[in-house]
Structure formats: C-alpha cells, structure tokens
Amino acid sequence: MDPGHRVSPETIVSNSSPLITLDRIGRLDILEAVYKRVFIPPAVRQEIGVDLAGRPWIAERSLTRPIDRRIVVADLGAGESEAISLAIELQATQVILDDEPARKLAQTLGLPLIGTLGVLLAAKRAGILTAMRPTAKALLATGFCLDP
C-alpha cells in the first residue's frame, strides 16, 4: 500500500492493553482527544470488553492479508499479533503497544510505536492534560506496570 492510500493522514492502531487500561481509569477520552480516530483489529475488539457504543472514533478494521510469518513465530497474543499486522497493512503513523515483546517486534519491523505513557505525554504536550502525574498514578493503581 502506498502512502496515497492511507486511511487518514494520521493512522493510529492500538492493541487492547492501552484501551483497557485507560478505560479502567475513566480516561479513554484521552485517545480520542490526541488522535481523533484509532483503528483496532477484530482480536482487540474481542479482548477489550469495553462498550464501543458512542465511541465511533474507535474503528474496527479487519485484516486483508494473513498475519506475517515473522509475527506468527514471535508467539504474541492474538490482539498484539493482529494489531501489529494491521499497523503494517495500514502503514500506521503509530501503533500503541505496552507489552515488551510486542514493542520489540514492532521496532524490529520498523513500525513507529508509542505506549500508554507516551500517549499521556502527547496529551500533556497538546494541552489536553494539565498534569500527567495524576493520570499516571491512576494507571499504576490499576496494576499497570512498566516493562524494563
């Protein structure tokens, strides 16, 4: 797919953990404010357990090709595998991943990535959050952990 066929000028794909974590603290709105639209593959939709009614900015997009062998052999979860595959298909501007094995694979594949804390930092820089610390503390209180 060439850049002229991107879904939007800014194509963001997310794995389930950033959506679940932000929903747990009642701040899923941060993703919409920062990115306007976030694409998720079917496996992420199944994993998140979040009601997407009233959230048209989260768009489910099916894969059009089989998952790349390099992703299959990495033995990631279904959501991570499909999110990385969808990011490749859509030539995503960023893929949002928190889990270290998925992040390493995305880097190896040359995908631009960001994690949940990076999303919070982007929100702070854009003036969406006045302070990052309270939201980061709320994330940690849910059991969110930082991979080394």
Backbone bond lengths (Angstrom), bond angles and torsions (degrees), N, CA, C in turn:
res aa  C-N    CA-C-N  psi(-1)  N-CA   C-N-CA  omega(-1)  CA-C   N-CA-C  phi
1 M - - - 1.452 - - 1.521 107.54 -
2 D 1.324 117.88 129.78 1.458 119.48 178.73 1.522 110.39 -91.02
3 P 1.344 117.98 162.00 1.465 120.53 -175.60 1.519 113.91 -57.16
4 G 1.316 118.74 -24.27 1.457 121.26 178.43 1.521 113.33 -67.26
5 H 1.327 117.01 -13.53 1.463 121.18 -178.45 1.523 113.08 -108.66
6 R 1.295 117.18 18.97 1.465 119.51 177.55 1.513 109.83 -63.41
7 V 1.315 114.95 151.92 1.457 121.31 -179.96 1.523 109.80 -64.59
8 S 1.313 117.76 -40.08 1.462 123.12 176.73 1.519 107.21 -152.92
9 P 1.334 117.96 167.92 1.462 118.60 178.78 1.529 111.85 -58.21
10 E 1.320 116.53 -32.00 1.462 121.31 177.40 1.521 107.41 -121.84
11 T 1.322 116.22 108.24 1.453 121.31 -177.18 1.522 109.14 -108.43
12 I 1.329 115.66 112.64 1.456 122.28 -176.62 1.523 108.62 -112.86
13 V 1.328 116.63 131.81 1.462 122.45 176.14 1.524 107.21 -119.26
14 S 1.325 116.59 137.64 1.463 119.77 -179.96 1.517 112.20 -123.56
15 N 1.312 114.24 145.68 1.452 122.52 167.74 1.527 107.54 -82.23
16 S 1.308 116.96 173.48 1.468 120.74 -175.62 1.525 114.27 -71.55
17 S 1.331 119.09 -38.14 1.467 119.75 -172.74 1.529 114.17 -58.93
18 P 1.333 121.44 -41.41 1.465 118.83 177.04 1.535 112.52 -62.78
19 L 1.321 116.75 -38.51 1.469 120.43 179.08 1.527 111.08 -66.70
20 I 1.318 116.28 -45.55 1.468 121.06 -179.33 1.525 110.28 -63.42
21 T 1.318 116.54 -46.71 1.461 121.08 -176.97 1.521 111.70 -63.70
22 L 1.323 117.29 -46.65 1.467 119.53 179.63 1.524 111.29 -66.92
23 D 1.332 117.17 -34.18 1.465 119.66 177.33 1.530 110.68 -66.12
24 R 1.326 117.35 -38.45 1.475 121.26 -179.86 1.526 112.71 -59.20
25 I 1.328 116.20 -31.24 1.472 118.61 -179.98 1.534 111.42 -100.31
26 G 1.332 115.57 9.56 1.457 119.67 177.55 1.516 114.23 70.40
27 R 1.346 117.06 27.41 1.461 120.27 -176.94 1.524 113.24 -126.44
28 L 1.319 116.55 32.45 1.457 120.20 175.42 1.527 110.38 -61.21
29 D 1.326 115.86 -23.87 1.468 121.42 179.33 1.528 112.73 -59.91
30 I 1.317 117.40 -23.33 1.468 120.29 -179.88 1.523 110.43 -61.16
31 L 1.334 116.91 -41.65 1.467 119.76 179.25 1.521 111.25 -60.46
32 E 1.316 116.55 -44.57 1.469 119.74 179.36 1.523 110.62 -63.37
33 A 1.313 116.85 -41.97 1.464 120.26 -178.38 1.532 111.91 -65.24
34 V 1.322 116.53 -37.81 1.461 120.20 -178.29 1.524 111.40 -79.32
35 Y 1.333 117.51 -42.91 1.463 120.52 -169.82 1.523 116.15 -112.26
36 K 1.280 119.84 -14.35 1.468 124.62 -178.88 1.525 113.33 69.76
37 R 1.336 118.21 -39.32 1.464 121.28 179.07 1.522 109.36 -149.01
38 V 1.324 115.35 136.43 1.461 121.49 179.73 1.524 107.87 -130.20
39 F 1.322 116.27 129.47 1.460 121.37 178.79 1.522 110.03 -96.35
40 I 1.326 115.20 141.22 1.462 121.18 176.08 1.522 108.71 -133.19
41 P 1.330 117.33 145.97 1.462 120.40 174.92 1.532 110.15 -82.85
42 P 1.335 117.60 166.79 1.469 121.17 -178.64 1.531 114.60 -54.88
43 A 1.325 118.44 -39.06 1.473 119.65 -178.99 1.527 111.20 -63.72
44 V 1.312 117.31 -36.00 1.471 120.43 177.30 1.521 109.30 -67.88
45 R 1.307 116.60 -41.45 1.473 120.95 178.40 1.529 110.08 -56.47
46 Q 1.329 116.30 -41.99 1.465 120.76 -179.89 1.525 111.79 -69.55
47 E 1.318 117.24 -34.80 1.464 121.33 -175.52 1.526 113.96 -77.87
48 I 1.308 117.99 -30.91 1.468 118.71 -167.85 1.517 115.20 -72.29
49 G 1.303 118.76 -32.18 1.457 119.60 179.44 1.517 113.12 61.94
50 V 1.313 117.11 23.92 1.463 123.07 179.46 1.518 107.81 -106.96
51 D 1.314 116.78 133.56 1.458 120.93 177.79 1.525 108.40 -70.51
52 L 1.319 116.34 117.64 1.459 120.35 -178.11 1.527 113.02 -91.26
53 A 1.324 117.03 -0.86 1.467 119.81 176.13 1.527 107.87 -60.57
54 G 1.297 115.73 133.28 1.455 119.80 -177.96 1.523 113.28 80.43
55 R 1.313 116.59 7.37 1.468 121.41 177.73 1.531 109.71 -126.72
56 P 1.319 116.72 63.33 1.466 119.74 -177.19 1.526 113.22 -66.20
57 W 1.307 117.47 -12.08 1.458 120.92 179.32 1.531 111.89 -75.74
58 I 1.343 117.38 -12.75 1.468 121.04 171.70 1.524 106.11 -96.97
59 A 1.324 115.90 112.24 1.460 120.96 -174.37 1.526 110.80 -112.70
60 E 1.324 115.13 122.48 1.466 119.06 176.27 1.521 108.57 -78.68
61 R 1.327 115.81 134.65 1.457 121.38 -179.99 1.517 108.29 -135.35
62 S 1.320 116.79 123.43 1.467 121.20 179.12 1.520 110.75 -77.47
63 L 1.314 115.06 151.81 1.458 120.61 175.05 1.518 108.97 -72.72
64 T 1.313 116.61 144.34 1.463 120.18 178.27 1.522 111.86 -103.86
65 R 1.342 116.38 -8.46 1.465 121.37 179.50 1.521 109.33 -131.64
66 P 1.316 116.64 158.58 1.468 118.97 175.28 1.534 110.09 -62.42
67 I 1.315 115.91 154.58 1.462 120.66 178.79 1.527 109.24 -66.00
68 D 1.312 115.82 131.77 1.459 124.05 -179.27 1.535 110.16 -54.81
69 R 1.303 116.33 140.15 1.464 122.02 -178.56 1.528 112.03 -57.01
70 R 1.335 117.59 -36.30 1.472 120.91 179.95 1.528 111.04 -62.38
71 I 1.324 116.10 -28.73 1.464 120.74 178.80 1.522 109.90 -81.10
72 V 1.329 116.55 -41.39 1.468 121.30 -179.72 1.527 110.59 -60.28
73 V 1.323 117.40 -46.00 1.465 120.16 -176.43 1.530 112.34 -71.56
74 A 1.323 117.99 -14.73 1.470 121.00 178.30 1.523 111.29 -73.64
75 D 1.334 116.91 -12.96 1.464 122.47 175.48 1.532 112.94 56.81
76 L 1.335 115.68 46.24 1.463 121.53 176.15 1.519 108.97 -86.83
77 G 1.310 117.00 172.92 1.457 120.99 173.81 1.519 110.56 -69.03
78 A 1.321 116.44 164.32 1.466 121.19 -178.15 1.523 111.70 -59.55
79 G 1.331 117.31 -43.54 1.462 120.45 -178.95 1.515 112.13 -63.36
80 E 1.325 116.34 -45.13 1.466 120.67 179.12 1.527 110.95 -63.69
81 S 1.328 116.27 -44.87 1.464 120.20 -179.58 1.521 111.34 -60.84
82 E 1.334 116.14 -46.12 1.462 119.43 -179.86 1.527 111.74 -69.82
83 A 1.322 118.10 -36.59 1.470 120.27 179.36 1.530 110.28 -63.68
84 I 1.315 117.13 -44.46 1.463 120.52 178.41 1.523 110.08 -64.80
85 S 1.328 117.09 -42.57 1.465 120.67 178.42 1.523 111.52 -62.10
86 L 1.334 116.16 -43.55 1.463 120.10 179.38 1.527 110.73 -65.18
87 A 1.318 117.08 -38.64 1.467 120.38 177.79 1.528 110.89 -60.70
88 I 1.327 116.37 -39.24 1.467 120.32 176.95 1.523 109.86 -65.90
89 E 1.328 117.10 -48.96 1.469 121.37 -178.70 1.519 112.74 -58.25
90 L 1.324 116.09 -43.23 1.464 120.46 -175.66 1.525 112.93 -88.70
91 Q 1.332 116.62 0.00 1.460 121.47 -174.04 1.526 109.20 49.76
92 A 1.304 114.38 55.78 1.465 121.66 -174.00 1.523 112.48 -58.19
93 T 1.318 113.96 144.03 1.456 121.35 173.65 1.523 108.92 -68.10
94 Q 1.342 115.86 -38.64 1.463 122.32 175.58 1.517 109.40 -152.53
95 V 1.331 115.16 150.08 1.455 121.41 170.48 1.529 106.14 -118.40
96 I 1.333 115.45 131.58 1.464 120.54 -177.03 1.527 108.60 -95.57
97 L 1.333 115.51 113.02 1.465 122.96 -177.59 1.519 109.21 -138.00
98 D 1.318 116.77 140.20 1.463 120.81 177.08 1.523 113.21 -110.57
99 D 1.306 118.25 -31.19 1.463 121.57 -173.69 1.530 110.89 -75.80
100 E 1.320 115.04 130.79 1.458 121.59 -173.42 1.536 114.46 -55.42
101 P 1.347 120.62 -47.59 1.466 118.57 179.87 1.539 112.49 -59.98
102 A 1.313 117.06 -39.85 1.469 120.59 178.78 1.526 110.52 -67.19
103 R 1.319 117.15 -40.39 1.470 121.07 179.03 1.535 110.85 -63.40
104 K 1.331 116.26 -42.75 1.469 120.01 179.35 1.521 110.97 -62.31
105 L 1.332 116.33 -43.82 1.457 119.48 179.22 1.526 110.41 -64.25
106 A 1.322 117.52 -43.97 1.468 120.81 179.23 1.527 110.67 -58.88
107 Q 1.324 116.72 -41.22 1.467 120.16 177.63 1.521 110.77 -63.89
108 T 1.327 116.27 -43.93 1.463 120.86 178.57 1.525 111.14 -59.09
109 L 1.322 116.05 -37.18 1.465 121.27 -179.27 1.529 112.53 -82.76
110 G 1.321 116.97 -0.75 1.459 120.82 177.11 1.519 115.16 79.50
111 L 1.332 116.51 20.63 1.467 119.58 179.89 1.523 110.62 -84.41
112 P 1.317 117.22 136.78 1.465 119.64 174.10 1.520 108.93 -73.46
113 L 1.314 117.79 124.43 1.460 118.59 -174.96 1.510 112.05 -128.65
114 I 1.315 112.86 161.97 1.454 122.77 178.09 1.526 106.07 -149.06
115 G 1.316 116.72 153.99 1.456 121.21 175.86 1.518 110.09 -109.96
116 T 1.309 116.02 -179.39 1.462 120.59 -179.07 1.526 111.32 -59.58
117 L 1.327 117.66 -42.51 1.466 119.38 178.04 1.524 111.39 -64.66
118 G 1.307 117.38 -34.63 1.465 121.10 175.64 1.521 111.74 -64.94
119 V 1.332 116.00 -36.06 1.466 120.44 175.99 1.529 109.34 -63.81
120 L 1.334 116.68 -42.81 1.469 120.12 177.93 1.526 111.02 -62.28
121 L 1.317 116.70 -40.43 1.458 120.53 178.13 1.530 110.54 -63.74
122 A 1.333 116.83 -42.14 1.470 120.42 176.83 1.525 110.47 -61.61
123 A 1.328 116.62 -39.27 1.469 120.97 178.34 1.525 110.51 -65.18
124 K 1.314 116.95 -39.53 1.468 120.94 178.12 1.522 110.17 -64.58
125 R 1.316 116.74 -46.75 1.472 121.42 -179.55 1.522 112.05 -62.90
126 A 1.338 116.29 -32.52 1.470 120.87 -179.87 1.526 112.36 -83.71
127 G 1.331 117.10 -3.45 1.458 120.42 -179.82 1.516 113.96 81.97
128 I 1.324 117.13 10.91 1.470 122.27 178.77 1.527 109.41 -76.18
129 L 1.318 116.25 -39.27 1.468 122.43 173.25 1.523 107.90 -108.22
130 T 1.305 116.65 133.33 1.464 119.06 176.57 1.521 110.80 -80.64
131 A 1.319 116.50 -28.84 1.466 121.92 176.91 1.518 108.20 -144.09
132 M 1.312 115.73 138.25 1.460 120.38 -178.20 1.526 112.17 -87.53
133 R 1.309 117.53 -29.93 1.462 122.30 -173.13 1.538 113.91 -55.84
134 P 1.346 120.77 -47.58 1.470 119.27 -178.47 1.533 112.86 -61.38
135 T 1.323 116.27 -39.01 1.467 119.54 179.67 1.522 110.29 -70.36
136 A 1.328 117.40 -40.73 1.464 120.89 177.53 1.528 110.59 -63.32
137 K 1.326 117.61 -40.90 1.470 120.84 177.30 1.524 110.99 -63.19
138 A 1.327 116.71 -40.62 1.468 120.57 177.90 1.526 110.25 -62.29
139 L 1.332 117.38 -39.79 1.469 120.82 176.90 1.524 110.56 -60.73
140 L 1.319 116.41 -48.04 1.466 120.39 -179.22 1.524 111.64 -62.11
141 A 1.316 117.30 -33.55 1.471 121.46 179.18 1.524 111.98 -66.97
142 T 1.334 117.99 -21.27 1.465 121.21 178.90 1.523 112.01 -84.87
143 G 1.333 116.77 -4.73 1.458 119.87 -176.68 1.513 112.48 101.23
144 F 1.328 117.08 0.75 1.464 121.50 176.05 1.517 107.79 -57.44
145 C 1.323 116.69 130.11 1.459 118.11 179.65 1.515 110.08 -125.90
146 L 1.299 114.13 151.33 1.453 121.09 179.16 1.515 108.64 -93.71
147 D 1.330 116.26 125.41 1.460 119.25 174.84 1.520 108.24 -74.38
148 P 1.325 117.35 144.15 1.472 119.50 179.27 1.516 111.11 -66.36
